[in-house]
Amino acid sequence: MLIERTPNEVIIRLPASVDVTGLQRLVDYLTYTASASKATQEQVDELAIEVKKGWWEQKRKR
């Protein structure tokens, strides 16, 4: 996977073997969620920190 930002768009390149139907459903869901969200950027940042912290704690136990 490769993510590239240009002045006008963000381009995500995936291998041709990716299931396009499932990918389209994921993109549709993310688009809907982002447009329906009333979360502030600060709330999103806090959630990201919590998720990363939880991930690290699980990995550290291993």
N, C-alpha and C positions, 0 to 999 in steps of 0.2 A: 504494500500500500504506500502511496506517495501523496502527500498533501502539499499543494502549492498555492501561494497567494499571488495574484496579479493585482494591478491597480483597480480592476473592475469586477473581479470574482475570485472565489476560492475553488480550486480544482482538486478533486479527490480521485486518484487513479487506483483502480483495483484490478486484480487479475481477471481475465475473461472467464475463469471457472466459477466466479461468484454467482450465486443464485439471484438473478435480477428481480424476480418477483418478490422475494423476501427483502431484498435491499430496498425496493420501492416502498414496501410497507413500512420499513424502518424510517425511511426519509419522510414519508407522509406523517407518521406518528410524531417524529421530532419537530416537523414543521407545525403541526397542530399544537403540540405541547408548548412550543416556544411562543406561538401567537396567543395562546389562551392564558399563559402564565402572567400573574400579577406580581411575581417575585422581583425584588430589587436586585441590583448587581451585588450589593453587599450580602444579601441573603444567599445568593447563588455562590458567592465566594466562600461563605461560612460552611455551606453544605459540602463544597469541594474539599475543604480542609478536613471536615469530619470524615468524609469517605476515605480520603488518603490516610488519615490517622488510623481508622479501623483496618484498612488493608495492611498497613505496616505492622500493626499489632498482631494480626493473624500470621503474617509471614515471619515475624520475629520468633514466635513460639515454635516454629519448625526448626 
